[in-house]
């Protein structure tokens, strides 16, 4: 009778995990579209809540899991998460995502290490450390030991790599935005990876070799640091996607350690979706993943300190010049970039667009896949400002309209508008699909200075005779434009 009840309970738990998995999948599908992304996030969150609840109350061995420590940790974590959600500005979301990726990897590392240390790995440990009779000892499975080692490895890389990515995105001096590369760096990375894998193999062959766990952890933490410090700021969107995938893979491995189907499903979905998004980002930059990880884009140009050019003359514009151009336009294309995010200018942009639309001027937004510092960065900011979803155009749709665009207004976007990507084979961004802003009839760029973007190269667009520069903080400049437009009504 007891076996029948236990089997029935296990079946019920697995069915709930299946329901959670269905919600995860539908949530991910909904998040692929801007219009339904918010609902998709809620659906996925509901699936996670269901999976977490059934795990917490799962009865195993006839005893209820103690919820005292779990409840305390959940309350503390919820308060911290709520404070971060309320306090962190939208411009800080890439850093926030980096932190969450890192904490996910660290959690998986600690779970795997704790599971190994809290359960006997050999018969001798069972008798001496846990007070069990030899007959009560059950040897660990091969796959469980392998999962422990891999969880520690991937979790460590995810945590330290994410912390470095956070530092780069946050602009911390200890982690400069330009890639840090040194001779023998790839060899060191390879040796650390091989050492971690070899020690994982030793753990499988000798389950009692507990010393391998901290050594794998240290090696993986160093590997994560070395991998990400060698990547420049231009590639941060790809790095964020990749680290997100790593956190999911670490979670899936942890699910094998705990024999938890729900964790395996959730981690696999995160890992797979992260890899797919990484591939999409690489395609958007026309670069391979290996080139992103080891290419160090931006290093040479930044090291050279190139800030001047003989490409032509830059034409400065005034607010009055820009207002005249906007008022005489029929179609305006706004091209947002990280400069808009830094200045938190999205609401000012929406207010200015409203003024233009009241005059019968058509306003749309050209969104490049890698604009900003994480995938969807511009979409999130503009959605926060209640910009209609139908006005957001992806790369191909926007490029099809630039020739019919009267005014292209670039707000803090740099590398994604650089025509050099189409023809300059010596440029590190050569071949990267860009927004064809230079095909618009009139262009003006709102930017603080002529400093290059993350790739560290000059933007040829600024020397185009059709282009004018409005130097200053994006929010202040756009607000002034909106004020002048209102005054002219």
N, C-alpha and C positions, 0 to 999 in steps of 0.2 A: 504493500500500500504506500509506504513512504517513497519508494522508488517511483511509483506512478505519479505521486504528487510533485516530486522534485522535477520529473520530466515535463509535467504539465506546466509548472512554473517557468522552467527554462524556455519552453516553447513560447509562452506568453511574453517573456522578456524579449526574445528574438523577434517576435512579431511587432513589438513596440519599436525596437531598433529599426525594423524594416519600414515602419511608418515614418520614423525620423529621417531615414535615408531618402524616402520619397519626397519629404518636405525639403530636404537639402537640395535635391536635384531640381525640383520645381523652382525653388528660390534662386538657384544659380541661373536657371533659364530666364527668369524674370529680370535678374540683374544685368543681363546682356543687353537690355534696352533701357534707355534713359527714362522713358515714361513710366516703366513698371519697376525700376530699380529699387525705389523706396519700399514697395510692397514685397519685392523679392527678399530684401533684407529682413523684413519682419517675418516672412514665412520661414526663412532659414533659422532665424533666432528662435522661433517657436519649435522647430525641429530639434534644436540644440537643448532647449529647455526640457522637452519631453525625454530626450536621451539621458540628460543629466539626472532628471528626477527618477527614472526607472533604475538607473545605476545606483543612486544613493539608497534606495529602498529595496534593493535586490537582496533577498534572503539566501544566504549561502551557509551550509553546514548547520542549519537550524537556528542561527543567531542573526539578529538584525545588526547591520553595520552601525557602529556608534557615530552619531551625528554631531557630537559636541564640538570636536575639533574642526570638523568639516564646516559646520554652521558658522563658527567663529571666523574661519578663514574666508568663507564666502561673504560674510558681512564686511570684513575688512577690504577684501578685493572689490566688492560692489561699491563701497564708499569711494575708494581710490578711483575706480573706473568712472563713477559719476562725476567726481570732481574734475577729472581730466576731460571728460566729454563737455563739461560746462565751461571750463577755463581755457582749454586749448583752442586758439583761433583756427579758422579754416586754412589759413596759410601754414599752420603747423601740422596739418593732417599727414603729410608724407613722413615727418619725424614720428608721429604717433603710430602710424602703421609699422614703421621700422621697430619701434619699441615693442609693439604687440607681437610681431614676428619673433623677436628675440626672447621675450618672456615665454612664448609657446615652446620654443626650442629648449629653454632652460627647464621648463616644467617637465618635458619629456625626459631630459637627461636625469633629473632628480628622481622621477618615478622609476625609471629603469634601475638606477643605482640603488634606490631604496628597496625595490623589490628583491634585488639580488642579495642585499645585506640582511634583509628581514626573513629570508627563507634559506634553509640549509642547502648548500650546493653539493656536499658530500656526506656520506654516512658518518664520518668522524665528526663533522660540524654538527650534525643532527644530535649526536649523543652528547658532545662536550658543551656546545654553545646553546642548544635549544632544549636540552633535557629530554629528548625523545628516545624511545627504544629503537634499536636498529630496524625492527620490523615495521616501524611507523614511517621510516624514511622512503620517500619516492624520488628517484633520480630526476633531475631536470631534463626536459627534452632537448634535443639538438637545436630545434628551431627556436626554442625559448632563449637559450644561451646566445645564439646568433643574433636574435632580435635585441637582446640586452646590449651587446657590443655595438651594433649598428645604431641603436637609439642614442647611446652616449656619443657616438661619433657625429651623427647628423645633428643632434641637439646642440652639441658644443659648437659646431661650425655655425649653426643658425644663430645662436646667442651672441657669440663674439662678433660675427660678421654683421649682425643687425646693429650692435652697439656702435661699430665703426661707421656704418651707414647713417645711423642717427647723428653721430658727431659731424659727419660731412654735411648732412642736410641742415643741421642746426648752425653750421659755421663755426664750430669749436676750433680753437687754435691747435689743439692736440691732434685733430684729425682734419688736415687741410683738404679743400675740395679737389685740388689737383691730384692725379695719381702719384703715389709714392712707389717707385720701382728701383730695384737694385740688382746688381749682378748676382746670379745664382738664386734669384727669388723663385723661379719655377722649379728648380731642383729641390729647394727647401720645401716647397708645397708638395711635391711628389713624394719626398721622403717622409713627411709627416703623414700623408695619406696612407702610404704603404705600411708605416709603423702601426698606425691605428688598425688597419685591416689585419696585419699579422698578429697583433695582440688579441683581436677579436677571434681569430682562428685558434690562438693558444687557449683562450677562455673556453671555447667549445671543446677542445681536446682535453683540457685540464680544468674542470669546473671549479675546483677549489682555489685557483690562482686569483684571489681577490685583488691582489695588487695591480692587476691589469686594468681594472676599472678607473682608478684615478689617473693612471698614465694615459689611457685613451682619452680621458676628459681633458687633460692638459694639452695633449697633442692636437686634439680637435679644436680647442679654443685658440691655440696659436695658428692653426690652419685657417680658421675663419678670419682672423685679423689680417693675415698675409694675403688672403684672397681678395679682400675688399679694399685694403689700403692701396692696392695697385690699380684700382678702377677710378676713373675720373668722374666729376660731377655730371658730365654729359650723359653718362650711362646709368645714372641713378634710377630712372624708371624701370630699366631692365633688372637692376640689382634688387629693387624692392619686390618685383614679381618673383624673382628666383628665390629670394629668402623666404617669401611667403610659401612657395612650393616646398622648400626645405622644412619649414615648420610643420606642414601637413604630413610630409613623409616621416618626420620624427614622431609625430603623433600616431601615425599608422603602425610604426614599429613598436611604439609603446603599447598599442592595442594588442599586438601579438604577445608582448611580455605579460600583460594582465589577462589575456584571453578574453578581451572585451570586444565584441563584434561591433558595437556602436562606435567605439573609438577607431577601429580599423576602417570602417566605412567613412566616417567624417574626415579622418586624416588622408585617406586615399583620394577623396573628392577634392580636398584642398590642394593636395600635392599635384593631382592631374590638372586641375584648373589653373594652378600657378604656372605649371610647365607650358600649358597652352597659351596663357597670356604672355609668358616670356617669349615664346616663339612669335606671337603677334607683334610684340614690341621690337624684336630683332628685325622682323620683316619691315616694320615701319621705318627702321633706321638703315635698312639694306645692309645689315651686318650679321655675321654669324655669332652664335653665343660664345664660341672660343675667342673671337676677335674682341668681344665686349669684355670677357674675363681677363684677357691677357694683352689687349691692344693698348690700353692706357691713353685713350683719346683725350686730347687737351694738354698733354704733358709737354710736347715739343713747343707748341705755340705759346703756352704760358711761360715756359722756361725762357723763351726768346724775348718775352716781354713786348711783343709787337703791339703797338697802340696807334701807329701812324700808317698812312697808306699813300701810294701814288696813283691810286685808281681813279681819282677825280676830285671834284670839289663837293663838299657837303653844303646843302642849302638849309639854312635855318628858317623856321617858320614862326609866325606869331599866332596868338590866339585868334586875332582878327582874320588872318589868312585862312586858318583852319575852319572858322565859322562860315566864311564866304564859300569855301569849297563844299562844306556839308549842306548849306542852304541851297546850293545850285545843283545838288545831286538828286538822282532818282533812286539809285541803288547804292547802299553803303554796306561794306563788309567789315565787321570788327574782327580782328585777329588777336585773341588774347594769348598771353604768355606768362611766364613766372613773374615778370615785373608787375603784372596786374595783381597777382596773388600777394606779393610782398607788400604792395601798397594798400591791399584790401579795397581795391577800386571797383569791385563788381557791382555794388549798389549804385555808385555814381555812374557807371556805364549804363546800367538799366534805366536810370532816370534820364540820361542824355538821349538814349535810344527812344524813350517814350516821347520826348520833345520832337524828335525827328519824325516819328511815326504819326504824330498829330498833324504834321505838315504833309502827310501823304508820301513820305519817303520810306522806301522799303529797307529794313535793317535786318541783316543776318549775321551769323557768327561762324567763322571758320575754325574748326577744332582739329588740331594735329594730334595724332595718337600719343606723341611723347612730349607735348607741350606741358611745361611745369616739371614737377619732380616725382610724379607717380601717375600711373595710368588713370585716366578719367579726372585728373586734377581740375582742368578747366570746366568740365561738365558739372562737377560738384559745386564749384564756386558760383557758376552762373545759375544753377538750379536754386542755390541758396538765395539768390537775388530775384527769383521768380521769373527768369527769362523763359519764354515759351519753348518747350522741347522742339517744336517744329522749326524753330529758327536756328537750331544748332545743326550745322552741316559738317559731315566728316570730310576727310581729306579729298576723296574723289569728287564728292558732290560740290565742295567749295571750289575746287580747281576748274570744274566745268562752268562756273559762273564768273570767274575773275575777269574774263575779257569783256563781260557786260557790266562790270562793276565800275561805277563812277568814282567812288572814293573807297580806298582800302585804308582802314585805320588800325595800325599795328600798335598794340599796347603791351610793351615789355617782352614780346616774342623776338627771338634772335636767330638761333641756328636753324629753326624750322622754316625760316623765310629767306634763307641765304641762297641766291641763285648759283653760287659757286658749286653747290651740290650737284648741279646738272652738267657742268662742263669742266671744272678744275680737277683734273685727275690727281694733282698733288695735294688736294685738300683732304683732311681727315674725315670730312663729312661727304666726300664724293660718292654719289650713288644713292644717298639718303633721299627718299621721297620728301618733297617740301611743298609748302603752300605757294602757289604761283602768284604771289602778291604783285610781282613786278609786271604782270599783265594787266593790272587795273589801270584806269585812265589817270587817276591821281592817287598818290600814296603819301601818307604822313605817319611818322613813327614817334610815339611817345616813349621816352627813355630817359633815365637819369643822366647817362653819359655815353660815350662811345666805347666803353669797355666791352670786350668780347663776351660771348655767352659761354656756356659750360664747355663747349668744344675748344675754346681758346682761339678762335679764328675770327678775322674781321668779316663783317657782313657787307657783301657787295651791294646789297639793296640800298644802303645809305648813300651811295654815290650815284645812284640812278637819277638822271635829270628830272624824272617825274616825282621824285621823293623829296619830302621836306622833313626836317627834324624839329620836334617840340621837346626840348629838354626840361626835365623836372619830374617831381613825384607824380606817378600816374593818377592817383586819386585827386590831387590838387588840380592837375591839368584838366582832367575830364570834368571835374566839378566846375571849373571856370568856363569850359566849353558849354556845359549845360546852362550855366547862369547867363551867358551871353546869348544863347539861343532863346531863352525865355524873355530876355530883355528886348529881343527883336520882334517878338510876336505882337 
